[in-house]
Amino acid sequence: MEDLLKKLRALAEPTRLRITTLLYRGELTVSELMQILGQSQPRVSRHLKMLVDAGLAERLPEGAWVFYRLAKNAVGEKLAALIDEMAHAEDADLARDLQRLAKVKQIRADAARRYFENAADNWQKIRALYFPEAEVEEALRAAAGPGPFKLHLDVGTGTGRILELFADVARDGIGIDLSHEMLNVARSKIADAGLTDRFVRQADAGALPIDTGTADLVTMHQVLHYLDDPQRALHECGRVMAPGGRLIVVDFAPHGHEVLRAEHHHRRLGFEPDEIAGWLEESGLGPANVTTLEPDDPAAALTVLIWTAEKRVAASTAAGLTAQSTEPVQ
């Protein structure tokens, strides 16, 4: 009851109600909220601090930027949904806020478009070597199974496409990427897809900002070949996975396309199936199942490998689950 009262007291102010309604539609920076609300940085920051202290919002640093989003808790989400529903009735301030929010999102989309236009030539050269993405995505869905999943973590999320791919079977989704530019692209793509309940964060794959044992689906799509220490990244994935959770790793089989290392920053030119399987085993995951997607012309394109492994359930945990399942229903 005290927690609810704390949240209600934090919401008992018009600007904080407006901020909550905006964050209900996705994460925003302080500067973006300043543009939308027409208020100064100190004032917006003060209101955000009160929402964070009340457990209604979360502060997410990203380099020199700081994003804010609604906190992932049942009470806060229900209050935000209620506020959003009630606020739609002829409120001039809210109508103006939503118009400005649309402009902010358009600015993001334009920045994402410019980023891809600048990189278009490189992307086309790389994509010519890749296996058809639609078939890779189909194999990804098959490897994951039907779900449902509580938390999907996409490591190296890039454009956020894999978050979108699993949005219908995962209650929550978080994308991690080290590139600020790619995160801007992902935010724009996620917003275009209407996935306001999916979020992205800046972080290293070897130091994930996720609690231990919380993600029951983890994906790494074309990420390992960029990393200095891919084994450490897989170990970190194992740490954040829930017992029985599933990890899906997509990457290339060994190849000789040196141009990818010289011009596109690939540190590894593919991986042997047993190499990744061994790292997964050492991370408490396995046994690994490997699916091979081979192109029609292996000399001209790359073979894709998909490793699927589950987090082992400790013997004590498994025994507890068995005991629970055999208890009679009262």
VOTOR-682150 format. One record per residue: residue number from 0; residue in three letters; z, y, x of N, C-alpha, C in turn. Coordinates in pm, whole numbers, plus 50000, padded with zeros to 5 digits. Atoms other than C-alpha are relative to their C-alpha. Example, Ala and Ser with C-alpha at 12.3 -4.5 7.8 and 13.67 -1.06 7.14 Angstrom:
% VOTOR-682150
SITE:0:ALA:50000:49881:50089:50780:49550:51230:50000:50120:50090
SITE:1:SER:49994:49881:49918:50714:49894:51367:50073:50109:49923
This chain:
% VOTOR-682150
SITE:0:MET:50000:49880:50082:50000:50000:50000:50000:50126:50086
SITE:1:GLU:49994:49883:49913:50084:50241:50282:49864:50026:50065
SITE:2:ASP:50133:49985:49940:49745:50175:50444:49903:50064:49901
SITE:3:LEU:50086:49942:50102:49568:50256:50117:50031:50147:49979
SITE:4:LEU:49961:49860:50017:49767:50577:50074:49952:50085:50118
SITE:5:LYS:50046:49928:49881:49678:50678:50431:49850:50031:49988
SITE:6:LYS:50144:49980:50017:49309:50633:50355:49971:50101:49890
SITE:7:LEU:50022:49907:50109:49331:50820:50027:50036:50143:50041
SITE:8:ARG:49963:49866:49952:49510:51113:50194:49890:50057:50090
SITE:9:ALA:50108:49955:49911:49234:51129:50457:49877:50043:49921
SITE:10:LEU:50118:49969:50081:48972:51141:50183:50021:50119:49907
SITE:11:ALA:49968:49893:50096:49148:51416:49988:49957:50137:50052
SITE:12:GLU:50055:49874:49948:48922:51691:50130:49849:49992:49986
SITE:13:PRO:50144:50007:50032:48562:51781:50034:49911:49962:50117
SITE:14:THR:50087:50031:49887:48408:51771:50382:50012:49854:50041
SITE:15:ARG:49983:50141:49961:48557:51432:50462:49938:49906:49897
SITE:16:LEU:50070:50078:50101:48426:51300:50133:49849:50001:50027
SITE:17:ARG:50142:49990:49969:48080:51427:50229:49965:49915:50122
SITE:18:ILE:50026:50079:49879:48104:51269:50575:50002:49851:49967
SITE:19:THR:49991:50142:50038:48211:50936:50424:49875:49955:49926
SITE:20:THR:50122:50032:50074:47914:50944:50188:49881:49987:50094
SITE:21:LEU:50109:50006:49903:47679:51011:50480:50010:49875:50088
SITE:22:LEU:49982:50118:49915:47828:50737:50700:49977:49871:49922
SITE:23:TYR:50030:50116:50084:47789:50499:50408:49853:49960:50014
SITE:24:ARG:50144:50024:49985:47414:50531:50479:49960:49970:50144
SITE:25:GLY:50033:50034:49862:47439:50456:50851:50074:50086:50100
SITE:26:GLU:49926:49929:49897:47583:50573:51180:49932:50132:50038
SITE:27:LEU:50049:49866:49966:47549:50936:51290:50080:50056:50117
SITE:28:THR:49929:49932:49892:47638:51149:51592:50066:50126:49946
SITE:29:VAL:49935:49874:50038:47856:51459:51581:49895:50108:49981
SITE:30:SER:50102:49895:50011:47552:51679:51642:49916:49983:49874
SITE:31:GLU:50075:50023:50124:47363:51514:51355:50081:50041:49878
SITE:32:LEU:49914:49958:50111:47659:51566:51122:50012:50152:49994
SITE:33:MET:49998:49854:49998:47675:51929:51235:49876:50056:49933
SITE:34:GLN:50126:49954:50062:47308:51975:51137:50003:49981:49849
SITE:35:ILE:50000:50032:50142:47363:51811:50800:50100:50085:49923
SITE:36:LEU:49891:49931:50071:47693:51977:50706:49996:50151:50019
SITE:37:GLY:50002:49857:49972:47620:52318:50859:50136:50051:50046
SITE:38:GLN:49866:49963:49954:47963:52322:51025:50007:49989:50152
SITE:39:SER:49986:49996:49855:48085:52377:51380:50044:49865:50056
SITE:40:GLN:49961:50125:49935:48146:52100:51632:50150:49974:49993
SITE:41:PRO:49855:50028:50010:48528:52147:51643:50042:49956:49860
SITE:42:ARG:49959:50035:50135:48553:52131:51266:49954:49859:49963
SITE:43:VAL:50050:50134:50030:48331:51823:51231:50081:49895:50077
SITE:44:SER:49924:50095:49918:48515:51650:51517:50140:49979:49944
SITE:45:ARG:49865:50011:50058:48851:51725:51354:50000:49911:49876
SITE:46:HIS:50008:50084:50119:48743:51572:51025:49973:49853:50037
SITE:47:LEU:50030:50137:49957:48601:51267:51204:50124:49933:50058
SITE:48:LYS:49877:50057:49942:48926:51218:51396:50095:49953:49890
SITE:49:MET:49911:50038:50110:49121:51211:51070:49949:49873:49931
SITE:50:LEU:50055:50120:50061:48883:50952:50926:50020:49878:50090
SITE:51:VAL:49977:50110:49905:48912:50741:51243:50147:49959:49998
SITE:52:ASP:49856:50030:49999:49293:50768:51245:50043:49925:49874
SITE:53:ALA:49967:50067:50126:49299:50652:50882:49933:49863:49988
SITE:54:GLY:50066:50130:50006:49086:50349:50965:49878:49997:49911
SITE:55:LEU:50118:49992:50086:48790:50472:50762:49870:50009:50080
SITE:56:ALA:50118:49985:49915:48551:50540:51051:50029:49946:50138
SITE:57:GLU:49988:50049:49863:48485:50406:51400:49922:50092:50093
SITE:58:ARG:50063:49916:49898:48398:50605:51713:49935:49910:50103
SITE:59:LEU:50076:50088:49911:48126:50446:51930:49932:50081:50110
SITE:60:PRO:50064:49927:49890:48056:50613:52268:49874:49929:50047
SITE:61:GLU:50125:50054:49949:47703:50566:52400:49948:50096:50106
SITE:62:GLY:50034:49906:49894:47661:50732:52737:50060:50137:49970
SITE:63:ALA:49953:49865:50029:47683:51107:52680:50010:50025:49849
SITE:64:TRP:49996:49985:50145:47651:51052:52304:50119:49925:49942
SITE:65:VAL:49896:50074:50075:47911:50942:52049:49950:49983:49857
SITE:66:PHE:50038:50029:50138:47816:50772:51723:50124:49969:49918
SITE:67:TYR:49894:50037:50094:48036:50733:51418:49939:49917:49888
SITE:68:ARG:50043:50083:50112:48011:50471:51146:50122:49964:49916
SITE:69:LEU:49890:50047:50083:48220:50340:50859:50067:49880:50065
SITE:70:ALA:49927:50113:49944:48492:50104:50976:49974:49875:49916
SITE:71:LYS:50025:50128:50068:48437:49738:50893:50132:49943:49947
SITE:72:ASN:49885:50061:50068:48730:49675:50661:49978:50011:49850
SITE:73:ALA:50031:50013:50143:48733:49579:50295:50039:50125:49922
SITE:74:VAL:49952:49884:50075:48940:49875:50170:49911:50120:50024
SITE:75:GLY:50083:49885:49969:48738:50138:50353:49861:49990:49941
SITE:76:GLU:50136:50017:50053:48403:49992:50248:49997:50016:49848
SITE:77:LYS:49995:49985:50146:48507:49972:49883:50020:50145:49959
SITE:78:LEU:49978:49859:50029:48634:50330:49887:49871:50079:50022
SITE:79:ALA:50124:49928:49970:48312:50452:50050:49894:49972:49892
SITE:80:ALA:50096:50034:50104:48101:50265:49793:50034:50072:49869
SITE:81:LEU:49957:49931:50121:48307:50416:49510:49968:50148:50008
SITE:82:ILE:50029:49858:49980:48273:50767:49653:49851:50025:49986
SITE:83:ASP:50145:49985:50006:47898:50720:49694:49951:49991:49856
SITE:84:GLU:50042:50018:50140:47862:50600:49334:50036:50122:49916
SITE:85:MET:49953:49886:50080:48065:50890:49190:49931:50129:50042
SITE:86:ALA:50054:49874:49949:47904:51154:49412:49857:50026:49959
SITE:87:HIS:50141:49982:50034:47552:51096:49283:49979:50092:49881
SITE:88:ALA:50014:49917:50121:47620:51300:48971:49965:50141:50037
SITE:89:GLU:50055:49869:49973:47480:51658:49013:50083:50080:50098
SITE:90:ASP:49921:49928:49900:47655:51766:49329:49902:50070:50096
SITE:91:ALA:50097:49923:49921:47462:52046:49501:50018:49977:50150
SITE:92:ASP:49975:50022:49857:47632:51998:49839:49947:49864:50045
SITE:93:LEU:50045:50135:49964:47560:51625:49840:49847:49993:50000
SITE:94:ALA:50146:50000:50005:47198:51679:49735:49941:50063:50125
SITE:95:ARG:50046:49933:49878:47154:51921:50024:50026:49912:50123
SITE:96:ASP:49968:50089:49889:47330:51679:50262:49897:49888:50013
SITE:97:LEU:50093:50112:49996:47096:51395:50168:49861:50045:50042
SITE:98:GLN:50128:49948:49954:46789:51613:50218:50001:50019:50152
SITE:99:ARG:49990:49979:49855:46910:51708:50565:50012:49867:50074
SITE:100:LEU:49992:50132:49940:46998:51345:50638:49862:49939:50014
SITE:101:ALA:50138:50051:49994:46639:51249:50558:49924:50064:50116
SITE:102:LYS:50066:49932:49888:46521:51511:50810:50049:49946:50134
SITE:103:VAL:49943:50055:49877:46758:51377:51077:49938:49863:50029
SITE:104:LYS:50059:50133:49981:46624:51025:51023:49852:50012:50037
SITE:105:GLN:50140:49981:49965:46268:51156:51042:49986:50041:50146
SITE:106:ILE:50001:49961:49858:46346:51318:51379:50016:49876:50087
SITE:107:ARG:49982:50126:49926:46472:50980:51501:49872:49918:50000
SITE:108:ALA:50122:50079:50011:46160:50808:51372:49888:50059:50086
SITE:109:ASP:50103:49934:49918:45934:51065:51544:50024:49972:50148
SITE:110:ALA:49966:50028:49860:46120:51014:51874:49964:49855:50035
SITE:111:ALA:50034:50140:49977:46077:50636:51840:49848:49983:50012
SITE:112:ARG:50146:50009:49995:45707:50680:51770:49945:50052:50133
SITE:113:ARG:50046:49943:49872:45660:50902:52077:50030:49905:50115
SITE:114:TYR:49963:50095:49894:45844:50648:52293:49899:49887:50009
SITE:115:PHE:50094:50111:49999:45610:50369:52188:49859:50047:50034
SITE:116:GLU:50131:49948:49963:45302:50590:52221:49988:50014:50151
SITE:117:ASN:50000:49984:49854:45397:50668:52581:49993:49866:50072
SITE:118:ALA:49998:50132:49937:45449:50298:52652:49892:49908:49946
SITE:119:ALA:50095:50084:50073:45155:50175:52445:49916:49912:50093
SITE:120:ASP:50086:50077:49910:44934:50067:52737:50075:49882:50060
SITE:121:ASN:49920:50108:49941:45212:49869:52902:50031:49893:49897
SITE:122:TRP:49967:50096:50104:45311:49708:52573:49880:49910:49970
SITE:123:GLN:50118:50080:50031:44953:49596:52505:49972:49896:50109
SITE:124:LYS:50021:50093:49890:44923:49437:52849:50100:49884:49994
SITE:125:ILE:49898:50103:50007:45252:49252:52807:49976:49908:49881
SITE:126:ARG:50016:50079:50122:45185:49142:52449:49884:49900:50012
SITE:127:ALA:50113:50091:49983:44855:48985:52558:50043:49868:50064
SITE:128:LEU:49950:50120:49934:45060:48734:52760:50094:49919:49911
SITE:129:TYR:49894:50062:50080:45305:48650:52482:49945:49903:49896
SITE:130:PHE:50027:50091:50110:45307:48365:52235:50007:50079:49869
SITE:131:PRO:49997:49924:50126:45238:48485:51875:50142:50017:49945
SITE:132:GLU:49862:49970:50038:45557:48656:51759:50039:49938:49867
SITE:133:ALA:49968:50058:50131:45535:48530:51401:50044:49855:50014
SITE:134:GLU:49964:50140:49979:45552:48171:51526:50133:49988:50072
SITE:135:VAL:49870:50000:49933:45844:48252:51756:50111:50028:49899
SITE:136:GLU:49899:49967:50101:46032:48409:51467:50024:49884:49903
SITE:137:GLU:49986:50117:50088:45963:48108:51248:50085:49892:50067
SITE:138:ALA:49921:50098:49926:46104:47882:51520:50145:50045:50013
SITE:139:LEU:49864:49946:49995:46407:48111:51553:50077:49970:49872
SITE:140:ARG:49935:50026:50129:46487:48081:51183:50031:49851:49985
SITE:141:ALA:49978:50144:50009:46447:47705:51200:50116:49956:50089
SITE:142:ALA:49893:50036:49907:46679:47683:51501:50136:50044:49947
SITE:143:ALA:49873:49948:50051:46947:47891:51330:50050:49918:49882
SITE:144:GLY:49958:50070:50120:46950:47685:51012:50015:50098:49885
SITE:145:PRO:49999:49917:50120:47006:47817:50660:50114:50099:49991
SITE:146:GLY:49884:49912:50015:47340:47987:50718:50080:49961:49877
SITE:147:PRO:49989:49859:49961:47506:48183:50574:50091:50019:50121
SITE:148:PHE:49920:49966:49883:47665:48355:50875:50085:50123:49969
SITE:149:LYS:49912:49884:50019:47956:48596:50882:49957:50116:50089
SITE:150:LEU:50037:49894:49905:47854:48790:51195:49888:49952:50089
SITE:151:HIS:50113:50024:49911:47518:48792:51370:50003:50104:50111
SITE:152:LEU:50004:49913:49883:47523:48937:51722:49868:49978:50071
SITE:153:ASP:50128:50007:49932:47184:49015:51876:50012:50072:50134
SITE:154:VAL:49980:49946:49865:47215:49067:52253:49865:50039:50058
SITE:155:GLY:50128:49948:49954:46939:49285:52396:49909:50023:49881
SITE:156:THR:50064:49993:50131:46832:49391:52050:49865:50071:50000
SITE:157:GLY:50131:49934:49994:46539:49613:52157:49973:50084:49877
SITE:158:THR:50038:49924:50120:46372:49737:51839:50087:49965:49879
SITE:159:GLY:49917:50041:50114:46631:49563:51617:49931:49900:49910
SITE:160:ARG:50078:50090:50085:46369:49323:51482:50077:49872:49966
SITE:161:ILE:49931:50126:50026:46591:49014:51517:50116:50021:49903
SITE:162:LEU:49900:49968:50103:46868:49185:51320:49938:49997:49862
SITE:163:GLU:50071:49999:50127:46615:49239:51045:49962:49859:49957
SITE:164:LEU:50044:50136:50029:46494:48879:51070:50110:49917:49933
SITE:165:PHE:49889:50080:50052:46841:48740:50990:50086:50074:49898
SITE:166:ALA:49918:49917:50090:46964:49012:50754:50031:49930:49869
SITE:167:ASP:49979:50065:50130:46927:48789:50449:50098:49884:50006
SITE:168:VAL:49907:50114:49989:47153:48514:50588:50127:50034:50076
SITE:169:ALA:49881:49958:49927:47413:48716:50779:50068:50115:49926
SITE:170:ARG:49927:49896:50071:47682:48922:50611:50003:50130:50081
SITE:171:ASP:49997:49884:49911:47716:49157:50911:49911:49973:50120
SITE:172:GLY:50084:50014:49883:47489:49223:51207:50021:50116:50097
SITE:173:ILE:49983:49899:49895:47540:49406:51537:49899:49972:50110
SITE:174:GLY:50093:50012:49889:47273:49469:51800:50053:50070:50124
SITE:175:ILE:49954:49946:49873:47358:49530:52166:49881:50024:50091
SITE:176:ASP:50105:49973:49902:47129:49697:52418:50051:50102:50100
SITE:177:LEU:49957:49906:49896:47173:49886:52743:49918:50128:49998
SITE:178:SER:50092:49885:49999:46881:50124:52682:50027:50092:49882
SITE:179:HIS:49978:49902:50106:46962:50439:52488:49872:50025:49922
SITE:180:GLU:50127:49976:50068:46592:50490:52413:49970:49888:49901
SITE:181:MET:50027:50112:50090:46558:50140:52266:50097:50001:49881
SITE:182:LEU:49905:49993:50111:46872:50191:52057:49954:50103:49897
SITE:183:ASN:50055:49902:50094:46714:50501:51905:49885:49940:49919
SITE:184:VAL:50108:50069:50071:46409:50292:51822:50059:49905:49897
SITE:185:ALA:49938:50097:50091:46631:50023:51669:50061:50068:49879
SITE:186:ARG:49939:49929:50114:46821:50274:51456:49893:50045:49901
SITE:187:SER:50108:49956:50088:46495:50411:51323:49941:49883:49923
SITE:188:LYS:50058:50117:50066:46354:50065:51247:50094:49943:49895
SITE:189:ILE:49901:50053:50094:46676:49949:51081:50008:50087:49876
SITE:190:ALA:49996:49908:50114:46685:50260:50864:49876:49983:49913
SITE:191:ASP:50124:50019:50077:46320:50209:50763:50005:49872:49916
SITE:192:ALA:49989:50127:50072:46406:49853:50658:50110:50002:49895
SITE:193:GLY:49892:49989:50099:46696:49979:50444:50125:49924:50036
SITE:194:LEU:49884:50079:49956:46954:49790:50652:50112:50091:50048
SITE:195:THR:49896:49905:49961:47227:50054:50649:50131:49932:50038
SITE:196:ASP:49879:50072:49962:47492:49784:50698:49985:49928:50134
SITE:197:ARG:50020:50057:49866:47346:49680:51037:50017:50112:50101
SITE:198:PHE:49969:49899:49901:47457:49861:51352:49957:49955:50139
SITE:199:VAL:50032:50029:49860:47360:49885:51718:50096:50077:50089
SITE:200:ARG:49909:49938:49905:47573:49967:52021:49946:49985:50140
SITE:201:GLN:50040:50006:49860:47512:50042:52386:50104:49921:50078
SITE:202:ALA:49908:50080:49920:47664:49778:52613:49919:49909:50091
SITE:203:ASP:50058:50095:49907:47594:49542:52900:50013:49859:49942
SITE:204:ALA:49994:50138:50050:47510:49182:52809:50110:49919:50066
SITE:205:GLY:49892:50071:49930:47772:49074:53062:50138:50049:49965
SITE:206:ALA:49870:49947:50042:48051:49274:52898:49989:50046:49855
SITE:207:LEU:50026:49971:50140:48006:49254:52523:50123:50062:49932
SITE:208:PRO:49886:49933:50068:48224:49490:52310:50034:49932:49868
SITE:209:ILE:49975:50081:50118:48297:49209:52063:50124:49915:50024
SITE:210:ASP:49879:50080:49986:48626:49029:52000:49966:49854:50026
SITE:211:THR:50016:50141:49969:48662:48675:52130:50000:49916:49872
SITE:212:GLY:50002:50097:50109:48564:48402:51884:49965:50056:49864
SITE:213:THR:50027:49937:50130:48416:48623:51611:49856:49984:49950
SITE:214:ALA:50140:50007:50043:48035:48577:51605:49960:49855:49977
SITE:215:ASP:50043:50138:50025:47902:48263:51438:49850:49982:50015
SITE:216:LEU:50140:50010:49961:47538:48343:51520:49973:50104:50108
SITE:217:VAL:50034:49911:49889:47430:48491:51855:49857:49971:50041
SITE:218:THR:50139:50015:49958:47067:48552:51951:49974:50082:50126
SITE:219:MET:50047:49929:49880:46911:48651:52285:49849:49976:50009
SITE:220:HIS:50146:50016:50010:46539:48710:52240:49933:50076:50114
SITE:221:GLN:50072:49942:49886:46344:48770:52563:50087:50101:50076
SITE:222:VAL:49903:49912:49933:46647:48916:52742:50034:49949:50140
SITE:223:LEU:49945:50053:49875:46757:48681:53021:49917:50035:50123
SITE:224:HIS:50083:49976:49881:46459:48747:53248:50014:50142:50055
SITE:225:TYR:49975:49865:49950:46563:49114:53278:50133:50011:50076
SITE:226:LEU:49862:49984:49958:46923:49046:53383:50023:49962:50145
SITE:227:ASP:49959:50033:49864:47078:49048:53729:50077:49868:50003
SITE:228:ASP:49913:50118:50003:47323:48775:53627:49991:49934:49862
SITE:229:PRO:50015:50062:50132:47191:48574:53331:50109:49898:49968
SITE:230:GLN:49893:50097:50025:47459:48309:53374:50125:50067:49945
SITE:231:ARG:49883:49927:50049:47734:48565:53324:49979:50043:49856
SITE:232:ALA:50028:49958:50137:47562:48691:53008:50018:49884:49902
SITE:233:LEU:49982:50117:50086:47554:48338:52863:50147:49965:49986
SITE:234:HIS:49855:50026:50006:47920:48290:52951:50067:50099:49905
SITE:235:GLU:49943:49898:50089:48001:48615:52770:49964:49971:49855
SITE:236:CYS:50037:50042:50136:47807:48494:52466:50093:49889:49952
SITE:237:GLY:49909:50107:50037:48020:48182:52471:50138:50051:49964
SITE:238:ARG:49867:49943:50029:48336:48393:52476:50008:50057:49859
SITE:239:VAL:49992:49930:50129:48250:48593:52165:49967:49909:49882
SITE:240:MET:50041:50088:50109:48127:48292:51965:50120:49932:49935
SITE:241:ALA:49899:50073:50075:48340:48136:51694:49978:49850:50021
SITE:242:PRO:50016:50146:49990:48409:47760:51718:49898:49950:49897
SITE:243:GLY:50105:50048:50088:48106:47585:51573:49885:50098:49983
SITE:244:GLY:50106:49901:50007:47899:47904:51607:49877:49958:50078
SITE:245:ARG:50128:50041:49942:47538:47886:51717:49938:50111:50084
SITE:246:LEU:50071:49908:49911:47357:48051:52009:49855:49957:50010
SITE:247:ILE:50143:50026:49984:46978:48079:52023:49946:50092:50109
SITE:248:VAL:50054:49925:49887:46815:48186:52349:49849:49977:50005
SITE:249:VAL:50146:50008:49990:46443:48264:52364:49957:50064:50132
SITE:250:ASP:50051:49942:49875:46273:48311:52701:49878:49920:50044
SITE:251:PHE:50122:50062:49950:45980:48201:52915:50029:49878:50086
SITE:252:ALA:50000:50107:49901:45917:47878:53096:49952:50060:50134
SITE:253:PRO:50044:49947:49871:45852:47926:53471:49850:50029:50000
SITE:254:HIS:50140:49959:49997:45524:48111:53534:49974:50079:50128
SITE:255:GLY:50036:49929:49877:45337:48292:53809:49945:50138:49981
SITE:256:HIS:50054:49866:50027:45256:48627:53650:50086:50106:50070
SITE:257:GLU:49921:49907:49918:45393:48847:53930:49994:50144:49948
SITE:258:VAL:50012:49864:50053:45271:49159:53749:50120:50036:49913
SITE:259:LEU:49884:49972:50086:45565:49124:53511:50121:50041:50083
SITE:260:ARG:49891:49960:49912:45807:49151:53801:49969:50133:50068
SITE:261:ALA:50036:49881:49924:45617:49420:53988:49994:50125:49913
SITE:262:GLU:50025:49882:50082:45537:49650:53696:50090:50011:49877
SITE:263:HIS:49926:49998:50127:45764:49552:53405:50145:49956:50014
SITE:264:HIS:49857:50018:49972:46101:49487:53572:50056:49864:49959
SITE:265:HIS:49948:50135:50021:46124:49114:53502:50062:49951:50131
SITE:266:ARG:49935:50048:49878:46380:48986:53754:49973:49851:50022
SITE:267:ARG:50029:50144:49990:46305:48621:53679:49867:49970:49932
SITE:268:LEU:50126:50041:50060:45965:48468:53616:50020:49867:49928
SITE:269:GLY:49975:50118:50083:46091:48222:53358:50115:49915:50050
SITE:270:PHE:49885:50087:49971:46356:47950:53357:49964:49855:49970
SITE:271:GLU:50012:50142:50028:46360:47573:53382:50092:49964:49883
SITE:272:PRO:49914:50038:50113:46494:47407:53065:50139:49954:50042
SITE:273:ASP:49870:50052:49957:46771:47229:53257:50089:50109:50059
SITE:274:GLU:49921:49891:49940:46879:47551:53430:50082:50070:49892
SITE:275:ILE:49928:49934:50109:46968:47726:53104:50096:49903:49934
SITE:276:ALA:49913:50099:50063:47108:47406:52955:50128:49980:50081
SITE:277:GLY:49881:50014:49916:47343:47374:53253:50093:50118:49987
SITE:278:TRP:49916:49881:50018:47466:47731:53217:50070:49999:49864
SITE:279:LEU:49939:50007:50133:47526:47677:52846:50116:49900:50002
SITE:280:GLU:49894:50103:49990:47726:47362:52925:50123:50057:50068
SITE:281:GLU:49888:49940:49928:47942:47554:53173:50071:50107:49918
SITE:282:SER:49941:49896:50085:48004:47820:52905:50067:49942:49875
SITE:283:GLY:49936:50063:50115:48146:47566:52659:49907:49985:49881
SITE:284:LEU:50100:50010:50106:47823:47542:52461:49914:49876:50023
SITE:285:GLY:50090:50112:49982:47610:47241:52394:50034:49882:49911
SITE:286:PRO:50116:50011:49910:47452:47006:52407:49884:50087:49953
SITE:287:ALA:50109:49909:50032:47145:47228:52424:49876:49924:49953
SITE:288:ASN:50128:50051:50047:46836:47149:52222:49892:50099:50043
SITE:289:VAL:50106:49912:49949:46510:47288:52369:49872:49978:49920
SITE:290:THR:50129:50002:50070:46200:47374:52166:49896:50070:50087
SITE:291:THR:50107:49944:49916:45874:47440:52352:49886:50051:49912
SITE:292:LEU:50115:49941:50068:45605:47675:52217:49895:50029:50107
SITE:293:GLU:50099:49990:49894:45299:47630:52435:49871:50061:49947
SITE:294:PRO:50123:49935:50046:44992:47856:52404:49879:49908:50019
SITE:295:ASP:50123:50078:49986:44640:47724:52373:49949:49999:50143
SITE:296:ASP:50046:49990:49861:44563:47844:52726:50120:50038:50087
SITE:297:PRO:49880:49971:49920:44879:47814:52944:49972:50083:50124
SITE:298:ALA:50032:49921:49880:44697:47974:53237:49991:50148:49969
SITE:299:ALA:50020:49860:50037:44635:48295:53044:50120:50060:49928
SITE:300:ALA:49885:49951:50077:44954:48319:52838:50124:49923:50041
SITE:301:LEU:49872:50055:49959:45320:48229:52867:50053:49899:49900
SITE:302:THR:49932:50098:50084:45502:47925:52735:50139:50050:49968
SITE:303:VAL:49869:49954:50046:45810:48012:52530:50091:49880:49980
SITE:304:LEU:49899:50102:50020:46126:47802:52538:50111:50057:49912
SITE:305:ILE:49889:49959:50087:46400:47818:52273:50114:49900:50017
SITE:306:TRP:49881:50083:49984:46744:47683:52359:50095:50026:49882
SITE:307:THR:49903:49989:50108:46988:47616:52075:50124:49920:50037
SITE:308:ALA:49875:50069:49966:47353:47529:52137:50113:50053:49913
SITE:309:GLU:49886:49961:50082:47681:47539:51947:50126:50009:50085
SITE:310:LYS:49870:49987:49934:48029:47645:52054:50084:49879:49964
SITE:311:ARG:49921:50119:50025:48240:47336:52094:50131:50035:49930
SITE:312:VAL:49873:49983:50070:48538:47302:51862:50106:49923:50076
SITE:313:ALA:49891:50065:49927:48862:47230:52049:50056:49885:49918
SITE:314:ALA:49949:50119:50069:49020:46893:51967:50110:50036:49901
SITE:315:SER:49889:49962:50089:49330:47060:51818:49947:50071:49876
SITE:316:THR:50059:49929:50114:49115:47287:51601:49930:49902:49907
SITE:317:ALA:50071:50098:50081:48899:46999:51486:50097:49915:49919
SITE:318:ALA:49902:50080:50071:49207:46794:51397:50059:50077:49884
SITE:319:GLY:49944:49917:50106:49345:47086:51198:49904:50012:49883
SITE:320:LEU:50100:49990:50106:49020:47124:51008:49989:49871:49921
SITE:321:THR:50007:50130:50068:49012:46751:50933:50119:49982:49907
SITE:322:ALA:49880:50013:50082:49370:46758:50808:49989:50085:49874
SITE:323:GLN:50016:49913:50116:49288:47053:50582:49904:49940:49900
SITE:324:SER:50102:50052:50090:48982:46881:50443:50047:49878:49922
SITE:325:THR:49951:50120:50068:49182:46567:50349:50120:50028:49912
SITE:326:GLU:49888:49968:50087:49466:46750:50173:49955:50001:49856
SITE:327:PRO:50039:49999:50142:49463:46694:49796:50003:50141:49944
SITE:328:VAL:50004:49871:50067:49375:46993:49581:50111:50005:49897
SITE:329:GLN:49888:49987:50097:49681:47115:49390:49952:50059:49870
